[in-house]
Amino acid sequence: MGDEAGNRRKAKELGAPDAETLIETVPHLARLLSKDQVAQIQKVLDAAVLNPMYEDAYRKAMKAAVIARSGNLVLRDRAKERKAYRILDKRIRVSAGDGYIRVDHNKMLTADALVPRTNNPDEADYLVKVREILNSKGVWLRLSQPWSAQGPDPTRWEFWFSLGRDGDTIETDDAIIDREELLDTTMLGAGYYRAVLTGHVQTKFKRAFERFDTQYDNGWALHTQIMRNRHSAAPGVARVADWMGGTSFPDFSIWERPHKLRMKAWEANAGGDVKKAQVYLLVAAHLVEHNARLLSDHVSKTIGGAETAVSILRVAETAGQVAEAVLVVVGVGAGMKALRAAGSKAISQEARHEAGEQLVREYARKEGISQAELKMIRYVPQPKGTVLGNIKGGHSAGHGTGLHKWP
């Protein structure tokens, strides 16, 4: 190998960039590189200029050394041939791997790059995996020549970073990597989508919202049907039936509050606040169950209402199942404790109510939310002519206005 100082001087004369000057074009890059790594970069830069020159001179020297030819047989002057090889020995020994330098990614990551932005446990778990991937694959500094229609120019170079030695490009203009730049890589971005956006928690929420909407619509439709039947009956019939059953027809506004809570749950989940979404959807499902039981109790006590009462009771039972699913959707807190205490996959209605009330009460206290907004009303069947649960016959348990409209 030729003289390093001499090669550096020749390369500089031929336009090879200075490594330290090139490194300074990328903000914060210099702090990541050791002296040996800077020297490695300089070697690649100089080789791109000098090696083609030496190789061309070698070919000319070998051609000049030829004495005679006969077919494939070539006779050369030994002295001139040795001179040609000495020229070739001046080349700078570099390999393709010299353009790849693993850097300390911990010095590159912003302070919040791997900090969860939501309270979705799937996100926290995935970001732990991202750190493991970074530790395993590493972040690599890549040195390459920009594309040119006229071919590579040995005096022009650029740096870029990749996830892994031959992995996805990390789109950053400096030597600092933030969360967005990490997740913009194909590997980590696709992983985030699978593990978080469509992960266990969001899959459970999707199913819970779908089941809630179905039972809400069913309960709302049955309430509408009963109301129409009452209006189409002969004058006084509905009033007499209520009097004989010792009950009052529930006001239609009882569906307003669960709808508003459901919408708040949807917005919270879309914003990444899965704990809020869990609490609000839990209360909404509980209210749908409560409303359906009110209706079922009412029609079962009136003339010819038994069949309709069964349909509404199915709504109540399914809404209770939705509440149970929502209670454990995040897998933490009172919901999981109640599930373990039950000793099986099923949670009793009483245990579910108690766990739900505890979860909601603790959340409201922690977040400074009024008890009225998240109040969970228990349905308690009473003898004829008395108050049903905490709702007096003919009065609303809900708050808000307007009919439902899903996003």
TORKEPA-99429 format. One record per residue (C-alpha): x, y, z. Coordinates in steps of 0.5 Angstrom, whole numbers. Layout:
     xx     yy     zz
      X      Y      Z
...
// end
This chain:
     xx     yy     zz
      0      0      0
      3      7     -2
      5     12      3
     -2     15      7
      1     22      7
      3     22      0
     -4     19     -2
     -8     24      2
     -4     30     -1
     -5     27     -8
    -13     26     -7
    -14     33     -4
    -10     36    -11
    -15     32    -15
    -21     34    -11
    -23     29     -6
    -27     32      0
    -24     33      7
    -27     28     11
    -28     33     17
    -31     38     12
    -36     33      9
    -38     31     16
    -39     38     18
    -45     39     13
    -49     34     17
    -51     38     24
    -49     34     30
    -45     28     26
    -38     30     29
    -40     28     36
    -42     21     34
    -35     19     30
    -29     17     33
    -22     19     30
    -21     12     27
    -28     12     24
    -26     19     21
    -20     16     18
    -24     11     15
    -29     16     12
    -23     20      9
    -20     13      6
    -26     12      2
    -26     19      0
    -19     19     -3
    -19     12     -6
    -25     14    -10
    -21     19    -13
    -14     16    -13
    -15      8    -15
    -18      9    -22
    -12     13    -23
     -7      8    -21
    -11      3    -24
    -11      6    -31
     -3      8    -30
     -2      0    -28
     -6     -2    -35
     -2      3    -39
      5      0    -36
      3     -7    -37
      1     -5    -44
      8     -2    -45
     11     -8    -42
      9    -13    -47
     15    -15    -52
     11    -20    -56
      4    -24    -57
      3    -31    -60
     -5    -32    -59
     -6    -32    -52
      1    -32    -50
      4    -25    -48
     11    -24    -46
     13    -18    -42
     19    -15    -40
     20    -17    -33
     23    -10    -30
     17     -6    -33
     12    -11    -31
     15    -11    -24
     14     -3    -24
      7     -4    -27
      5     -8    -20
      9     -3    -16
      4      2    -19
     -2     -2    -17
      0     -3    -10
     -1      4     -9
     -8      3     -9
    -12      5     -2
    -15     -2      0
    -22     -1      1
    -28     -5      1
    -35     -4      0
    -36     -5      8
    -32      1      9
    -38      6      7
    -42      3     13
    -41      6     20
    -45      4     26
    -46      9     30
    -49     10     37
    -56     11     36
    -57     13     44
    -54     19     42
    -58     20     36
    -65     19     39
    -69     25     42
    -71     25     49
    -78     23     48
    -77     18     42
    -79     12     45
    -83     15     51
    -91     13     50
    -95     19     48
   -102     15     50
   -104     11     56
   -105      5     51
   -101     -1     54
   -100     -4     47
    -96      3     45
    -91      2     51
    -90     -5     50
    -88     -4     42
    -84      2     44
    -80     -3     48
    -79     -8     42
    -77     -2     38
    -71     -1     43
    -69     -8     42
    -69     -8     35
    -65     -1     35
    -60     -5     40
    -60    -11     35
    -60     -8     28
    -57     -1     30
    -57      5     26
    -51      6     21
    -48     12     18
    -48     11     10
    -43     14      5
    -45     14     -2
    -44     18     -8
    -51     22    -11
    -54     19    -17
    -52     23    -23
    -54     22    -31
    -46     23    -33
    -44     17    -28
    -41     18    -21
    -37     24    -19
    -31     22    -14
    -31     29    -11
    -39     29     -9
    -41     25     -3
    -47     25      2
    -49     22      8
    -55     18     10
    -57     13     16
    -61      7     16
    -64      2     21
    -59     -4     20
    -53     -5     16
    -58     -6     10
    -64     -4     12
    -69      2     11
    -67      9     10
    -68     14     16
    -70     20     13
    -67     25     18
    -63     32     16
    -58     31     22
    -56     26     26
    -62     27     31
    -68     22     30
    -74     23     33
    -80     19     34
    -83     21     27
    -77     19     23
    -76     13     27
    -84     10     25
    -83     13     18
    -78      7     17
    -82      1     13
    -80     -4     19
    -82      0     25
    -88      4     22
    -91     -3     20
    -90     -6     26
    -93      0     30
    -99     -1     26
   -100     -8     27
    -98     -8     34
   -101     -1     37
   -106      2     32
   -109     -5     30
   -107     -9     37
   -110    -12     42
   -113     -6     46
   -116     -3     39
   -118    -10     37
   -122    -10     43
   -125     -3     43
   -127     -4     36
   -131    -10     38
   -134     -7     44
   -136     -1     40
   -139     -5     35
   -143     -9     40
   -145     -3     44
   -148      1     37
   -152     -6     36
   -155     -6     42
   -156      1     43
   -160      1     36
   -164     -5     38
   -166     -2     45
   -168      5     42
   -172      2     36
   -176     -3     41
   -177      3     45
   -180      7     39
   -184      1     37
   -187      1     44
   -188      8     44
   -192      8     37
   -196      2     39
   -198      6     45
   -200     12     41
   -204      7     36
   -208      4     42
   -215      6     44
   -215     13     48
   -214     11     55
   -211      4     54
   -204      5     55
   -206      9     62
   -210      4     64
   -205     -2     63
   -199      3     66
   -204      3     72
   -206     -4     73
   -198     -6     72
   -196     -1     77
   -191      2     73
   -190      9     68
   -187      9     61
   -180     11     61
   -178     17     58
   -175     17     51
   -170     22     53
   -166     16     57
   -162     14     51
   -159     21     50
   -154     20     56
   -151     14     54
   -150     16     47
   -146     22     49
   -142     18     53
   -141     13     47
   -139     19     43
   -134     22     48
   -131     15     49
   -130     15     41
   -127     21     41
   -122     19     47
   -120     13     44
   -119     16     37
   -114     21     41
   -110     15     44
   -113     16     51
   -116      9     52
   -117      9     60
   -122     15     59
   -125     11     53
   -126      5     57
   -129      9     63
   -134     13     58
   -136      7     54
   -137      2     60
   -142      7     63
   -145      8     57
   -146      0     56
   -148      0     63
   -154      5     62
   -156      2     56
   -157     -5     60
   -161      0     65
   -165      3     60
   -167     -4     57
   -169     -7     64
   -173     -1     65
   -177     -2     59
   -177    -10     60
   -180     -9     67
   -185     -4     64
   -188     -8     58
   -188    -15     62
   -192    -11     67
   -197     -9     62
   -202    -13     58
   -199    -17     52
   -192    -14     54
   -189    -21     55
   -186    -22     48
   -183    -15     47
   -180    -16     54
   -176    -22     52
   -173    -18     46
   -171    -12     51
   -169    -17     56
   -164    -20     51
   -161    -12     49
   -160    -12     57
   -156    -18     57
   -152    -17     51
   -151    -10     54
   -148    -13     60
   -144    -17     56
   -141    -11     53
   -140     -7     59
   -136    -14     62
   -132    -14     56
   -130     -6     56
   -129     -7     64
   -123    -11     62
   -121     -8     55
   -114     -5     58
   -113    -11     62
   -111     -7     69
   -115     -4     75
   -121     -6     78
   -124    -10     72
   -118    -15     72
   -118    -16     79
   -126    -17     79
   -125    -22     73
   -119    -26     78
   -124    -26     84
   -129    -29     80
   -125    -35     79
   -127    -36     72
   -128    -32     65
   -135    -30     67
   -136    -24     72
   -142    -24     76
   -147    -18     75
   -146    -16     82
   -138    -16     81
   -139    -13     75
   -143     -7     77
   -138     -6     83
   -132     -7     79
   -135     -2     74
   -137      3     80
   -130      3     83
   -126      4     76
   -131     10     75
   -130     13     82
   -123     12     82
   -122     15     75
   -127     21     76
   -123     23     83
   -116     22     79
   -118     27     73
   -123     31     77
   -129     30     74
   -136     31     77
   -140     25     80
   -146     27     76
   -142     26     69
   -140     19     70
   -146     17     75
   -147      9     74
   -155      8     76
   -156      1     78
   -163     -2     76
   -167     -5     82
   -173     -8     81
   -179     -6     86
   -186     -8     87
   -191     -5     83
   -193      2     84
   -186      4     87
   -180      7     84
   -176      3     80
   -169      3     82
   -166     10     82
   -171     13     77
   -178     15     78
   -183     13     73
   -184     17     67
   -177     21     68
   -170     21     65
   -164     18     67
   -160     22     62
   -157     28     60
   -156     32     53
   -160     33     47
   -161     30     40
   -161     23     37
   -155     19     36
   -151     19     30
   -145     15     29
   -138     17     26
// end
